[in-house]
Amino acid sequence: MAELANLVSPWLSDLGSRDRSPRTVTRYRAAVSRFLAWYEAEERRPLDLGDVTPIALQGYRRALQKTAATSTVNIHTCALRAWCGWLTAQGHLDTNPATHLRLVRTTAPDAPSGLSDTAVNALLREAQRSRHPARDYALVQVMLQTGIRIGECAALCWRDITFGEKSGSLLVRAGKGNKARTVPLNGSARTALASYVGPILEVELTLRAVAQAWPQLQGAHASEHVWRSQMGKHLTDSGIWRVITGLVRNCAARGLVPAETTPHDLRHTFAQHYLDEHPGDLVALARLLGHSSLDTTAIYTQPTADELADRVENLPLNAYDTLRRS
């Protein structure tokens, strides 16, 4: 187990460098650690490289299915597939034992729950009351109005943003799958950015003034990251996660935002609002979100759990229960 345990940290470091979120890295670490512990408990000896076989992997998945939710099983499956792929690519394994390790099939998932308008407004107001109001408000607005991932947001440099008084865009240079894409910046995102950038450029906090001064950021400062910490250092994806979860915690304490809200819910909120305005336009939404498959984007067309509950509640069949009790 010691030999394999020593190969976990390098793999996780490589995952982090490939724009995987800190949350994903943490989950994958826990999944592989649980697999190693399960094998040792089953076989009464630690797992070594020669024991990483399709039979061992499938046995673990079957054992996990007996007690864990399907989503948990699939997270562990994804982690083991990624780890085995890395071990093979690095030459530690001759062949990939996880090639045929499949995800557990399930029914179509519910649509991700985006935030209500009330929750969005509460989160934005909380950002304006934070220790860094201009930065935090701009951070939330940019993620909310573009749907970019937290890692993509953290990676933004000044050169990646085109800013005009009446239009703008940001360039995601290395999205998921190492794919680049351009996402428009609407008026709300640009106005929030203007309030954040105005003091840096020493201009009025208006779209016109910031747009005119924006070329100053495209020279010597072009490669500097947009989001900075209190100490003036790069605000990483972990830092952004802490900022937004802090805002959520304060709002949730007053019952304004669901306590389980994560930064990724801003992405879900953007996607759901886009489809509300442009029903069925999955191709454009996939392009904006950086999805390589429309199947991934199609999850937003599924009903939510609450919507399903309402539909079942309103079925004509439900009247029989009322008649029986009357």
Residue pairs with C-beta under 8 A, 6 or more apart in sequence:
1 36
1 40
1 46
1 47
1 48
2 46
3 48
3 49
4 36
4 46
4 47
4 48
4 49
4 52
5 36
7 87
7 90
7 92
8 29
8 32
8 33
8 83
11 82
11 83
11 86
11 87
12 25
12 28
12 29
14 86
15 24
15 25
15 28
15 82
16 22
16 25
18 178
19 149
19 151
19 152
19 155
19 174
19 175
19 176
20 28
20 151
21 149
21 150
21 151
21 237
21 241
22 237
22 238
22 241
23 241
23 262
27 75
27 79
28 78
28 79
28 82
28 83
31 75
31 76
31 79
31 80
32 79
32 80
32 83
34 76
35 47
35 60
35 76
35 80
36 46
36 47
38 60
38 63
39 46
39 47
39 51
39 56
39 60
40 46
40 47
42 59
43 51
47 56
49 87
49 92
49 93
52 84
52 87
52 93
52 97
53 97
54 97
54 98
54 99
54 100
54 101
56 97
57 80
57 84
57 97
57 98
57 101
58 101
60 76
60 80
61 73
61 76
61 77
61 101
61 104
64 72
64 73
64 76
65 73
65 104
68 76
70 104
70 106
73 104
74 103
74 104
77 101
77 102
77 103
77 104
78 103
80 98
80 101
81 98
81 101
83 98
84 93
84 96
84 97
84 98
84 101
85 96
85 98
87 93
87 96
88 94
88 95
88 96
108 299
108 302
109 299
109 302
110 302
110 303
110 304
110 305
110 308
111 272
111 299
111 300
111 301
111 302
111 303
111 304
111 307
112 265
112 268
112 271
112 272
112 299
112 300
113 265
113 268
113 304
114 265
114 268
114 269
114 270
114 271
114 272
114 273
115 123
115 257
115 258
115 261
115 265
115 266
115 268
115 269
118 256
119 251
119 256
119 257
119 258
119 261
120 144
120 269
122 251
122 254
122 256
122 257
123 140
123 247
123 248
123 251
123 257
124 137
124 140
124 141
126 247
126 250
126 251
127 133
127 136
127 137
127 139
127 140
127 247
128 136
128 137
130 136
130 243
130 246
130 247
131 230
132 230
134 195
134 196
134 199
135 196
135 227
135 228
136 243
136 247
137 192
137 195
137 196
138 192
138 193
138 195
138 196
139 153
139 227
139 240
139 243
139 244
140 244
140 247
140 266
141 188
141 189
141 191
141 192
141 193
142 148
142 153
142 170
142 185
142 189
142 192
142 193
143 150
143 153
143 244
143 263
143 266
143 267
143 270
144 266
144 269
144 270
145 185
145 186
145 188
145 189
145 270
146 170
146 183
146 184
146 185
146 189
146 270
146 288
147 183
147 266
147 267
147 270
147 271
147 274
147 288
147 289
148 170
148 172
148 183
148 267
148 290
149 175
149 176
149 264
149 267
149 290
150 237
150 240
150 241
150 263
150 264
151 237
152 172
152 175
152 290
153 227
153 237
153 240
154 225
154 227
154 234
154 235
154 236
154 237
154 239
154 240
155 172
155 173
155 174
155 225
156 170
156 225
156 226
156 227
157 222
157 223
157 224
157 225
157 226
158 217
158 218
158 221
158 222
158 223
158 224
158 226
159 218
159 222
159 223
160 170
160 171
160 172
160 173
160 226
161 168
161 169
161 170
161 171
161 185
161 193
161 226
162 168
162 169
162 170
162 171
162 185
163 185
163 190
163 193
163 210
163 211
163 214
164 190
164 211
165 207
165 208
165 211
166 207
167 184
167 185
168 184
168 185
168 189
168 190
168 193
169 182
169 183
169 184
169 185
170 182
170 183
170 185
171 180
171 181
171 182
172 180
172 181
172 182
172 183
172 290
173 180
174 180
175 181
175 290
176 290
176 292
177 290
177 292
179 290
179 292
181 287
181 288
181 290
183 288
185 193
187 207
190 207
191 207
193 210
194 205
194 206
194 207
194 209
194 210
195 205
197 210
197 214
197 217
198 204
198 205
198 206
198 209
198 210
199 205
200 217
201 210
201 213
201 214
201 216
201 217
203 209
203 210
203 212
203 213
204 210
225 234
225 235
227 234
227 235
227 239
227 240
228 234
228 235
229 235
229 239
235 243
240 263
241 263
244 262
244 263
244 266
245 262
245 263
248 257
248 259
248 261
248 262
249 259
251 257
252 258
252 259
252 261
267 289
268 300
271 285
271 289
271 297
271 300
272 300
274 281
274 284
274 285
274 288
275 281
275 282
275 285
275 300
275 301
278 284
278 285
280 301
282 294
282 297
282 298
282 300
282 301
283 294
285 291
285 297
285 300
286 293
286 294
286 296
286 297
289 297
291 297
303 311
312 318
